[in-house]
Amino acid sequence: MDKNNNHTSREFSAVESVPANARSLAFWDMVATWIGANANNGTWYVGGVVAGTAFAGSVCITLIANPIAYMIMALIGFIGFKVGTSTMALTRASFGVRGSYLPSFLNTTQFIGWTAVNTFIAAISVSFICKEWLGMPAFGEPGGNTTMLIGIAVMSILHLLSIATGHRSVKIVERIGVFLVLILGVWETIVVLQNISLEAIMNWQPPADKRMPLGSAMDVMAAFSLGWVPAIAEFTRYGKTKATATIAPMIGANLALFWFAFVGILGTIGMAITTGVYDPNHSDPSTIVSKLGLGSVALLVIVITSTTANAVNLMAAGISLTNITKKLSPITSLWLVTVVAAGLTVVPLFLSSFLHSFILFLDYIGMVFGPIFAILIVDYYFIHNKNYDPAALAERRGKYWYSNGFNKVALTVWVTGVIAFLLLQKQPLFVSSIGATYPVIVLTGTLYYIAAKLQAATHTSSTAKEDANAY
């Protein structure tokens, strides 16, 4: 049997370049994947969080922050398509073979974190279902933590099933979930607008002590969407065409984000008007669906759609892990991160505020990944002129080895970007306007371009002197 014929039946590790005959994702498969990734409870929740800027502010933030993030995603998706490797393997070219372990570790932690966030929200739905069907206490009630543990166990089993065969099973669950979640989105929107006029929602203002500054909301929304970028090449390297790798993810991610953030905004504001109380801690879709009286069917859909979103999260976390060590197969890595995520999901049960933890998590994403994306994009498009050598990505002492496996220039610029984020995020000008995430990406990209060019010029000069001395 031809060895190449086995390509289509296995999952590739982070560094392996996917051959043409293993590229099975068509344009609409990719659109469905990214609709399923964003059409979920996490997107509802972030819409509810930025509702603290009032209706007009939250809509503007949604329409500005996210297309920028998904343009960045398309740029990196194209690199994954051309080179055929994962996002974290691509960082070997800019950070060095060993230097890429840093973004890989960060990426594994953030996608495990996203899995925990979505699982926790879905577990709230399970707790409401258990209350309705079995009379057990729901989340927030005395004894509700026990019910939440049951919900976390149920979600973990569903996650293991969803990633059982890698990207092929992910594609299947995305196709199932996308239709269900679209129906639920329409359902909740209709219920809200039947009971509350759109004019009332547009005129609603949050209490002064709970109003969110525009810049803070921009950072929250930007980090939410940028959180998907490290996963993009894990899918675009299986894409059949350039359009599948660039246009399709942007269409799917933007459409789902716009709609479901809007549903979250409507639901949160609608509940605030109905109850007379605005509490962003209760902006999760499980609580909103329960308060709106949509019933257990709607809660079950939330559970299913959480599974579709987390299939992408777990896929990205597992493949990132294979960039750090070759001792774990892709499938073993997927199972391992699923188990770790289940354990992490229990942690919010012992914290005073899930919302506070969620925002800190988003700040972490914007802080560490914004600079990484800037360096990767500038390195591929401007420093290496759209030309990476896939074979050299795994070579010791090769062109991407730099200094003992580390590109000190990239690592130094990354640290500078992280520090810049911490400084700018607290400045009133950025808090009240554009936030810190995108300015730091521009700053980091500029610094890396200058530093990399100086590094190349110094290397050329040193080589020329050595040749002259030898002569």
C-alpha positions in Angstrom: 0.0 0.0 0.0 1.3 3.5 -0.9 2.4 5.2 2.3 1.0 8.5 1.1 -2.5 7.0 1.0 -2.5 6.9 4.8 -2.3 10.7 5.0 -6.0 11.3 4.9 -6.7 8.9 7.8 -4.4 10.4 10.5 -3.9 13.5 12.5 -0.7 15.5 11.9 1.5 16.8 14.7 2.2 20.5 15.1 5.4 20.6 13.0 4.5 18.1 10.2 3.6 19.8 6.9 0.2 18.5 5.7 0.4 17.2 2.1 -2.1 18.1 -0.6 -3.9 14.7 -0.5 -4.7 15.3 3.2 -6.3 18.7 2.7 -9.9 17.7 3.2 -11.6 21.0 4.4 -13.7 22.7 1.7 -14.7 26.4 1.8 -18.1 25.8 3.4 -16.6 23.3 5.9 -14.3 26.1 7.1 -17.2 28.6 7.2 -19.2 26.1 9.3 -16.2 25.5 11.6 -15.8 29.1 12.5 -19.5 29.8 12.8 -19.6 26.9 15.2 -16.6 28.3 17.0 -18.2 31.7 17.7 -21.9 30.8 17.8 -21.8 29.7 21.4 -22.3 30.7 25.0 -18.9 32.4 25.3 -19.9 34.9 22.6 -23.2 35.6 24.3 -21.4 36.1 27.5 -18.9 38.6 26.1 -21.8 40.5 24.4 -23.4 40.7 27.9 -20.2 41.9 29.4 -19.7 44.8 26.9 -23.4 45.7 27.3 -22.0 47.8 30.2 -21.2 50.4 27.5 -24.9 50.7 26.7 -26.5 49.5 23.5 -24.8 51.9 21.1 -21.4 51.5 22.6 -21.5 47.7 22.7 -22.6 47.5 19.0 -19.9 49.9 17.9 -17.3 48.0 19.9 -18.5 44.7 18.3 -18.4 46.1 14.8 -14.9 47.6 15.1 -12.9 45.3 17.4 -13.7 41.9 15.8 -13.1 42.5 12.0 -9.6 43.7 12.9 -9.0 40.6 14.9 -10.2 38.3 12.1 -8.1 40.1 9.5 -5.1 39.2 11.7 -6.5 35.7 11.8 -6.7 35.5 8.0 -3.1 36.7 7.6 -1.9 33.9 9.9 -4.3 31.4 8.3 -2.7 32.1 5.0 0.7 31.3 6.4 -0.6 28.0 7.8 -2.1 27.2 4.4 1.1 27.9 2.5 3.5 26.2 4.9 1.1 23.4 6.0 1.9 23.4 9.7 0.2 24.5 12.9 0.2 28.1 14.2 2.7 27.3 17.0 5.0 25.5 14.6 5.1 28.6 12.5 6.5 30.6 15.5 9.6 28.4 15.2 10.6 30.6 12.2 10.4 33.8 14.2 11.1 32.8 17.8 13.5 29.9 17.0 12.9 26.2 17.3 13.2 26.2 21.1 11.9 29.7 21.4 8.6 28.6 20.0 8.0 26.5 23.2 7.0 29.8 24.9 4.1 30.7 22.6 3.2 27.0 22.5 2.9 26.7 26.3 1.0 30.0 26.5 -1.3 28.8 23.7 -2.0 25.4 25.4 -2.9 27.2 28.7 -5.2 29.7 27.0 -7.2 27.1 25.0 -7.5 25.0 28.1 -8.7 28.2 29.8 -11.3 28.8 27.1 -12.5 25.2 27.4 -12.9 25.8 31.1 -14.8 29.0 30.6 -17.3 27.5 28.1 -17.6 24.3 30.2 -18.4 26.3 33.3 -21.2 28.3 31.5 -22.6 25.1 30.0 -22.4 23.4 33.4 -24.7 26.2 34.7 -27.2 25.0 32.0 -26.9 21.4 33.2 -27.6 22.6 36.8 -30.8 24.3 35.7 -31.8 21.2 33.8 -31.1 19.1 36.9 -33.3 21.4 38.9 -36.2 21.3 36.4 -36.0 17.5 35.9 -34.7 16.1 39.2 -35.4 18.9 41.7 -31.6 19.3 42.4 -30.3 22.8 43.4 -29.1 25.0 40.6 -26.0 27.0 40.4 -26.0 29.8 43.0 -28.4 28.0 45.3 -27.3 26.1 48.5 -25.9 22.8 47.4 -25.6 24.0 43.8 -21.8 23.2 43.6 -22.6 19.5 43.7 -24.9 19.9 40.7 -22.2 21.9 38.9 -19.7 19.1 39.4 -22.2 16.8 37.7 -22.5 19.3 34.8 -18.7 19.5 34.5 -18.5 15.7 34.3 -21.2 15.6 31.6 -19.5 18.2 29.5 -16.1 16.5 29.8 -17.6 13.2 28.5 -19.1 15.2 25.5 -15.7 16.8 24.9 -13.9 13.4 24.7 -16.5 12.2 22.2 -16.1 15.4 20.1 -12.4 15.1 19.7 -12.2 11.3 19.4 -10.7 11.3 15.9 -9.2 14.7 15.7 -10.1 17.3 13.1 -12.6 14.9 11.3 -14.8 14.5 14.4 -14.5 18.3 15.0 -15.9 18.9 11.5 -18.8 16.6 12.2 -19.8 18.2 15.6 -19.5 21.7 14.1 -22.0 20.8 11.4 -24.4 19.5 13.9 -24.0 22.3 16.4 -24.2 25.2 13.9 -27.8 24.6 13.0 -29.0 24.1 16.6 -27.3 27.3 17.8 -28.7 29.4 14.9 -32.2 28.2 15.9 -31.6 29.1 19.5 -30.2 32.6 18.6 -33.4 33.3 16.6 -35.5 32.0 19.4 -34.0 34.2 22.1 -34.0 37.3 19.9 -37.7 36.8 19.2 -38.6 36.3 22.8 -36.7 39.4 23.9 -38.2 41.6 21.3 -41.7 40.3 21.9 -41.5 41.5 25.5 -39.3 44.6 25.2 -39.2 47.2 22.5 -36.0 47.7 20.6 -36.4 51.4 21.4 -36.3 50.7 25.1 -33.2 48.5 24.7 -31.5 51.2 22.6 -32.3 53.9 25.2 -31.2 51.8 28.3 -28.2 53.1 30.2 -26.3 51.0 32.8 -25.9 52.4 36.4 -22.9 54.7 36.7 -21.1 52.4 39.0 -21.4 49.5 36.5 -20.6 51.3 33.3 -17.7 49.9 31.3 -15.2 52.3 29.7 -15.1 52.0 25.9 -11.4 51.2 25.9 -11.8 48.5 28.4 -14.7 47.0 26.3 -12.4 47.2 23.2 -9.7 45.2 25.0 -12.3 42.6 26.2 -13.8 42.1 22.7 -10.4 42.2 20.9 -8.9 39.6 23.2 -12.0 37.4 22.9 -11.6 37.3 19.1 -7.8 37.2 19.1 -8.1 34.2 21.3 -9.1 32.2 18.2 -6.1 33.2 16.1 -3.6 30.7 17.6 -6.0 27.9 16.4 -6.4 29.1 12.8 -3.5 27.2 11.1 -4.6 24.0 12.8 -7.5 24.1 10.3 -6.3 26.2 7.4 -3.4 23.7 6.8 -6.1 21.2 6.0 -7.9 23.7 3.6 -8.2 22.9 -0.1 -7.8 26.5 -1.4 -6.4 29.9 -0.5 -10.0 31.2 -0.1 -10.7 28.4 2.3 -7.8 29.5 4.5 -8.5 33.2 4.5 -12.0 34.3 3.4 -14.0 31.4 4.8 -12.7 31.8 8.4 -13.4 35.6 8.3 -16.9 35.0 7.0 -17.8 32.3 9.6 -16.2 34.0 12.6 -17.5 37.5 11.9 -21.1 36.4 11.1 -21.4 34.3 14.2 -19.7 36.8 16.4 -21.9 39.7 15.3 -25.1 37.8 15.7 -24.4 36.1 19.0 -22.7 39.0 20.7 -25.8 41.0 19.6 -28.0 38.2 21.2 -25.9 38.5 24.4 -26.3 42.3 24.3 -30.1 42.1 23.7 -30.6 39.4 26.4 -28.6 41.1 29.1 -30.1 44.5 28.5 -33.6 42.9 28.1 -33.2 41.1 31.5 -31.9 44.3 33.1 -35.0 46.2 31.9 -37.4 43.3 32.9 -35.9 42.8 36.4 -34.8 46.4 37.1 -31.4 45.1 38.0 -28.3 45.1 35.8 -25.6 42.7 37.0 -22.9 41.7 34.5 -22.2 38.6 36.6 -25.5 37.2 35.4 -24.9 37.9 31.7 -24.1 34.2 30.9 -26.6 32.7 28.5 -27.7 29.9 30.9 -29.0 32.4 33.4 -30.5 34.6 30.8 -32.3 31.7 29.1 -33.6 30.5 32.4 -34.8 34.0 33.4 -36.5 34.5 30.0 -38.3 31.2 30.5 -37.1 29.4 27.4 -37.0 26.1 29.1 -34.8 23.0 29.2 -34.7 22.6 25.4 -32.9 25.9 25.1 -30.5 24.9 27.9 -29.8 21.6 26.1 -28.9 23.5 23.0 -26.4 25.6 25.0 -24.8 22.4 26.3 -24.5 21.0 22.7 -23.1 24.3 21.2 -20.6 24.6 24.1 -19.3 21.2 22.9 -18.9 22.4 19.3 -16.9 25.5 20.4 -14.7 23.5 22.8 -13.9 21.0 20.1 -11.9 23.8 18.4 -10.4 24.9 21.7 -9.2 21.4 22.6 -7.9 20.7 19.0 -5.7 23.9 19.3 -4.5 23.1 22.8 -3.6 19.5 22.0 -1.8 20.3 18.7 0.2 23.1 20.5 1.4 20.6 23.0 2.9 18.4 20.2 5.1 21.4 19.3 6.7 21.2 22.7 7.2 17.4 22.9 7.3 14.6 20.3 6.6 12.0 23.0 2.8 12.7 22.8 0.8 11.8 19.7 -1.8 14.3 18.6 -4.7 12.2 19.8 -3.1 11.6 23.2 -2.4 15.3 23.6 -6.1 16.0 22.8 -7.3 13.6 25.5 -4.7 15.0 28.0 -5.8 18.6 27.6 -9.4 17.6 27.9 -8.8 16.0 31.3 -6.8 19.0 32.5 -9.5 21.4 31.3 -12.1 19.4 33.3 -10.0 19.9 36.5 -9.5 23.7 35.8 -13.3 24.1 35.3 -13.8 23.3 39.0 -11.7 26.3 40.1 -14.4 29.1 39.5 -16.7 27.3 42.0 -14.3 28.6 44.7 -13.9 32.1 43.5 -16.1 35.1 44.4 -16.7 36.3 40.9 -16.7 34.4 37.6 -16.9 37.6 35.7 -13.8 39.0 37.3 -11.8 35.9 36.5 -13.1 36.0 32.9 -11.9 39.6 32.3 -8.5 38.8 33.9 -8.3 35.8 31.5 -9.1 38.0 28.5 -6.4 40.6 29.6 -3.9 37.7 29.7 -4.8 36.8 26.1 -4.4 40.3 24.8 -1.2 40.9 26.8 0.7 37.8 25.7 -0.7 37.0 22.2 -1.0 40.4 20.6 2.8 40.8 20.5 3.2 37.2 19.3 0.9 37.7 16.3 2.6 41.0 15.4 6.0 39.3 15.4 4.7 36.3 13.3 3.0 38.5 10.7 6.0 40.9 10.3 8.5 38.0 10.2 6.7 36.1 7.4 5.4 38.9 5.2 8.3 41.5 5.6 11.4 39.8 6.9 11.2 36.4 5.1 9.2 37.7 2.1 6.5 35.1 2.4 8.9 32.2 2.3 9.2 29.7 5.1 10.9 26.3 4.7 8.7 23.7 6.3 11.5 21.1 6.5 13.8 23.5 8.4 11.2 24.1 11.1 12.2 20.9 12.8 15.9 21.1 12.2 18.5 21.5 14.9 21.3 23.9 13.7 19.1 24.9 10.8 18.1 28.3 9.5 15.6 28.8 12.3 17.9 27.7 15.1 19.3 31.2 15.7 21.2 31.2 19.0 21.0 27.8 20.7 17.4 27.5 19.4 16.2 30.9 20.5 15.8 34.1 18.5 16.7 36.6 21.2 15.5 39.6 19.1 11.9 38.2 18.9 11.9 37.2 22.6 13.1 40.7 23.6 10.6 42.5 21.5 7.8 40.2 22.8 8.7 41.1 26.4 8.7 44.8 25.4 5.2 44.3 24.0 4.0 42.7 27.2 5.3 45.5 29.3 3.8 48.1 26.9 0.4 46.5 27.3 0.6 46.6 31.1 1.6 50.3 30.9 -0.9 51.4 28.3 -3.9 49.5 29.7 -4.0 51.7 32.8 -3.6 55.0 31.0 -6.8 57.1 30.9 -6.5 57.9 27.3 -6.5 54.3 26.2 -9.0 53.2 28.8 -11.6 55.7 27.5 -11.0 55.2 23.8 -9.2 52.4 21.8 -7.8 50.2 24.5 -4.3 48.9 24.6 -4.5 45.6 22.6 -4.3 47.0 19.0 -1.9 49.8 19.7 0.5 47.3 21.3 0.2 45.0 18.3 1.2 47.9 16.0 4.0 49.0 18.3 5.4 45.4 18.6 5.3 44.8 14.9 7.2 48.1 14.2 9.8 47.3 16.8 10.3 43.8 15.5 10.7 45.0 11.9 13.4 47.5 12.9 15.2 45.0 15.2 15.1 42.2 12.7 16.4 44.4 9.9 19.3 45.6 12.1 20.0 41.9 13.1 20.1 40.9 9.4 22.4 43.9 8.6 24.7 43.1 11.4 24.9 39.4 10.4 25.6 40.4 6.8 28.4 42.8 7.9 30.0 40.1 10.2 29.9 37.5 7.4 31.5 39.9 4.9 34.3 40.7 7.4 34.9 37.0 8.0 35.1 36.4 4.3 37.5 39.3 3.8 39.8 38.1 6.6 39.8 34.6 5.3 40.8 35.9 1.8 
